[in-house]
Amino acid sequence: MVVSIEALDALKGIGLNLYERKIFVALLAKGIATAGEVSGIAKVPRSRSYDILESLAEKGFVIMQPSKPIRYIALDPSDALDRVQSNMEVKHAEVLQRVEKLKSSPVLSELQKVFKTGFALVQPFEMTGTIKGRHAINQHVKSLLKGAKSNVTFLTTESGLNDLQSAHFNTLKKLSKRGVKIKVYAPLKQNKTKLKEVADLNHVDASKGRVVTIDDQHVVFSLTNDTEVHPTQDVAFWTNSPHAVKDVFQPMLQASFRK
């Protein structure tokens, strides 16, 4: 049984662990086999093969044949992927339904109470962390923006300006309606942006950094150059530090980009 690394990586990409990938490919090569037979081909411990085959059956890759001993039938890869996609769509819909139900249940209030109680014991300077991945960074910034009460300031790049509009425009629009003052410093020359509807835009000739400050309290700034790294490798640092915002970042922005 020989299969390319690319094929194994592709199976990993849809959620199969190493043993699941080995067992599935071994069963494809055999067609129909018992757990013992397929574990020998895949070189996977026999004691693990039963659970792995059961997992593959639940995911839609194989079919269990009720015989003694139980035998397993490999599905055509195309059919298997169709089944997996269908299963994922059903599970995704179920999870979304649970999330919506949880958001409107008393459980959410209970969890928020625990959260607030716990963080009441934490010093502001202890609330720091690094965030990896553009999507994760945007999610964290969005969470901070939702709680903004007075002011938000962005320094960003040309690419970051596009990302700011696509990821946060609706949130910023809501903040603007609430009276939150929003300032954006970015290269604007050839960049048509609707952010002008919700923010005070300030042109800078060049910017390689990305910083956002929120309510003289939170600051998130990039540690990577968005023109040199893939979005999945983007890294940012966040801290809850009034000192860093009021005494470092805001004066720096005002001094550097004062009209």
N, C-alpha and C positions, 0 to 999 in steps of 0.2 A: 504494500500500500504506500504510494507516494503522492503527496499533495504539496502544492507550493506554499511558501510562507505567506504569500499574498492572500491565498484562499483561507488559510487559518486566521490571518489578521482580519479578513472580512467577516468571518464568523464571530470573532471576538467583538467586532464593532456592533453586532446586533445582540450582544448580551450572553454569549456562550463562554463559559470559563474553559481553561485548558483541557481538563478531563472531558467535558462535554464535547468539545471540538474533536478530540481524538476519538471518542466513542462514536460520534455521529459519522465521521469520515470512515471509520472502520466498518460500521454497519452499512454504509453506502457501498463499500467494496464487497461486502458479504451478501447483502440483500436481505436475508433472514438469518437470525442467529440467536442463540441463548446468551445470557449475560456472561457466562463463562467463556464462550467462544469469542465474543466480541472483545472481552477484556484482554484475552490473549493476543488478539490481532493489534489492539490499540496500545498494548503494554501499559495497561492501567490496573491497579490492584483490584482483584476480583471482588473484594469486600465492598469497594466503592462503586462498582459498576451497576449494581441494582438501583441505588439511589440516583445515579446519573441517568440511567435509562428512564427511570420514572419521571425525572425532571424534564428530559427531552420529550417524553410523551405529553406532559402537561403543556409544554411550550409549542407543541405541534410538529415536532420533527420526526417522530417515530410513532408506530402503532403497536400496542401490546396485543399479542395473540394468546388467548386463554387456553394454554396447553400445559402439560407437565413434561419437562420444565417449561416455564413461560418462555415464549420466543418473541422476538422483536422484529418488526418489519420496517425497513427504511422507506421513507416517502421520497418521491421524486423531488429534488431540491427546489424546483419551481413551485410545486404544490406546497412544499413545506414552508417556503417563504410567504406564500399567500395565506396559509393558516396562521403563521406567526404574526403577520401584519394584522389580520383580523382579530386575533387574540389580544394584541397590544392595543388596538383601537377600543375594544370592549373594556379592557382593564383601565385604560386611560380615562374613558368616559365615567367609569365607576369611581375612580379616584377623584376626579373633578367634582362629581356629585357629593362625595363624602366631604371634600374640602368646603364646598359651598354650605353644606349642612352644618359643618363644624363652626364656620364663621358666624352663623346666626344662632348658635346654641349657647347655653350657660357655661359650657366647658371653656369657651374662649375667654370669658370674663375671669374664670378661675385661673387659667394659665397666665393671663395678663397680670393678675394680682400677684401671682408667684414671681413673675418677671420683675415687676416694680419693687416688690419687697426685697428681692435679691440684689437689684442694682442700687437700691437705696444704701446698701452697705459698701458699695464700691466707690473708691475715690475717682473723680473725673480723669486724673492723669493715668489711671490704670486701664482706661477704656481705649485701647489702641489695638491695631492689627493690620496685617497685610492681606490684600485680596488679590487673587489671581484669576485672570480671564475677563475679557471685556464685558461679557454678559453679567458676570457676578459683580463687577465693579458698578455697572449701570444699575443693577438691582439694589445695591447698597446705597448708592447716591439717591435713587428714587425714594427709598425708605426714609432717608434723612430729609429730603425735600418735602415730603408729605407733612413733616412736623415743623417746617419753617414758619416763623411768626413775624419776623421783621425784615430781614435782608438776605439775599443770596448773591454771591459774586463768583463768576467763572473767568478763568484765564484758560484759553484753549488754542489748539492748532486749527489749521484749515480743515483737516480730516475730523478733528474733534468737534468742530462746529457742526458738521453734518451729522455726526453721531449724537450730539446734544439735541439737535432738532428732532431726529427720528426717535430717539429714546425718551426724551423728556418734555417735548413741547406741550403735550396735554396737561402734564403735572404743573409745568410753569404757568400755563394759562390759568389754571385754578388758583395758583398762588397770587398771580397778578390781580385777579378779581378780588382776592382777600386783602389786597393792599400791600402785599410783600414787595419790597423794592428789589428788582433783579438787574444786575449789571453783567455784561459780557464783554470781555476783552479778547479779540481774535482777529486774524487776517480777514478782511471783509471785501477787498477790492473786486474780485471776480466771483464772489460768493453770494448768490441770491438766497436769502433766508427769511422765513416768515417769523423768525424769533423777534424781529423788530416790533411785532404786534404785542409782545409781552415783556420785552426787556429793553434796557438802555444799552445800545450797542456801541462799542468803542473800538476803532480800528487800530491794530498794531501791525507794523510791517512784517514782522516774523516772530513766531512763537513755536518753540519746540516742547514746551511744557504744558501740562494740563493740571489745573488746580481749581477746586471749588471750596468756598467757605460758606457756612450756613449759620446765621444768627449769632455771630461773634462767639461761636462755641465749637462747631465741627469743622474740620478741614480734611479734604481728601486730595492727595496729590499723586501724580503718576511717577513711577520709578523707571519707566521705560519710554522709549521713543516710538510713537505710534506709526512712524514710517519705516521702522526697522524690525518690528516684531509682528508675529501673527497675533490676531485678536485673542487666541486661546492662551498666549504667553504674556499678555499684557499684565502688568503688576502695579498696584497702587497701595499707598499707605493711608490709613485713616486714624485720626485721633480726636478725642473729645477734649480739647484744650483751649479754653478762652484766651490764655496767654499766647499760644501759637497763632491764633486767628487775629486777635486785636493788636498784639505787639510785634508780630513778625510778618504775616502774609498780607493783611490789609494795608499796612503802611508801605510795604514793598510794592504792591499793585498801584496804590495811589501815587507814589513817588515816580514810578517808572512810566506810567501811562497817563499822567495828568494832562488834560487838554490845555 
